[in-house]
Amino acid sequence: MRYEGTSLLPLIPPAQLRKSSTTYPDPIRDMYLQVPQLDPRIKQLAEKIAENSHNEYDRAANIERYLKTHYGYTLDLTGRKTDDPLAYFLFEKRSGNCEYFAAAMAVMLRDLGIPARYVGGFLPGEYNDLGGDYIVRASDAHAWVEAYFPGYGWITFDPTPPGAGKRSGMFARLALYWDWFQFAWDEWVINYDFVHQTNLAQNVQKTSKDWGERALRYYHDKQRDAIRLLLALDHRTEASPFFLPGVLVFLIALLIYLRGRPLIGYLIARWRVRARRGGNLTASLAALEYREMLRLLEKRGWKKAPSQTALEFASAIPAADLSAPVAQLTELYQSARFGNHAARVDQMSLLLHSIREILRSPRK
C-alpha cells in the first residue's frame, strides 16, 4: 500500500522561544505539571542543571544536553529491582534506553514548572535504494519529549544519546537485497491482480508480440464464455419457483454474517463480565467496559477524539455529575490494561451502571 502525506513541522527559532511567556492555560498546567512522589534528588538535579538558565527554553535545552552527554545508551536493562527506577537510572546505573531518557526529562521539566509530555512513535527508518521504499522496523520505535510554550504549542526535545549506528558493509547490503526481494514477491505474487497482468503482458509482448496477442484473445474468449454461462444461469434461476425464497434466505444469512458475529462477540464478552462478578479485572474486560462507556457518552454528544488520551478525554467532560465516575472508570481501565494492577470487576461495572443512570436522567 502506498500513500502520500504532508507534515507541517514547527520550525521556530530558539530566539523566539526564549521570549515565550510563562503564563500557561489552566488545562495545560493542570494536566502536564503533575508529578508522582519521587526521589527528591531528581528535582535537585534538575535545578542544578538549569541554575544558570534565564528562560524556559534554555532550561529545557540544558536538561536535554545534560542527559545526552552525561549518560549512556543501552538496551541492557538488567539490574536490581527498585521501587524508583527513575532514580536508579539517574544516580546508579546511568545508562538506559530512550524510554528512560524521555521519562527523566519530562519529570525534570515538570519539577521546574515547565509543562511537558512523554511521546512515543517511530523514527523514519532506513531507505532502501533498490526498492525505493523505507524500511521501518520494531527497532525504530522511539520515545522523546515535548515541552509547551504559550503561543507556539508543543516543541520537541530528544534527550537520548546516539546508540549503535546502522549496519554497513556486505551483509547490510545483502539485507537490502533480501528486503527488495520480499517487496517484489508481495507485489508480483501475493498481490498479483489485473493491473500486474497487464504490465506483465506488455513486458512479454516486447519480446514475443504473437504470444501476447494469442494470450489476449484467449482471455477475451474465456471472458465471453463466462458471461454467456452467467446469463444462461441467470435466466434459469429467475424461472425457478425457488428464486425469491432463495434470495431472501441468502440476504438473511448475509445479514447474520455481517452483523451477527460482532453481536455474538459482544454478548459473549458481556457474559464473561457477569461470570467474573466478584473476581478481578483482566485487560480485555477492562477494555470492554471502557468501550461501552465511550459508546454511552458518544450518544450524548461527547465523542473521544483520536488525538485524545483517556485521561484528557475524561478531564474534558463538562458535566459535574458525570466527570467523577468517568474519571474513576478511566483510572480503573488504565490500571487494569496498562498497569497490571488488580481491581474488582463489580467495581467497574457499578461505575458503568452509575454513568448509564446519569445519562438516562433528564438534563436540567
Secondary structure by P-SEA (a helix, b strand, c coil): ccbbbbbbcccccaaaaaaccccccaaaaacccccccccaaaaaaaaaaacccccaaaaaaaaaaaaaccccccccccccccccaaaaaacccccccaaaaaaaaaaaaaaacbbbbbbbbbccccccccccbbbbcccccccbbbbbbccccbbbbbcccccccccccaaaaaaaaaaaaaaaaaaccccccaaaaaaaaaaaaaccaaaaaaaaaaaaaaaaaaaaaaaaaaaaaaaccaaaaaaaaaaaaaaaaacaaaaaaaaaaaaaaaaaccccccaaaaaaaaaaaaaaaaaacccccccccaaaaaaaccccccaaaaaaaaaaaaaaccccbbbbaaaaaaaaaaaaaaaacccc
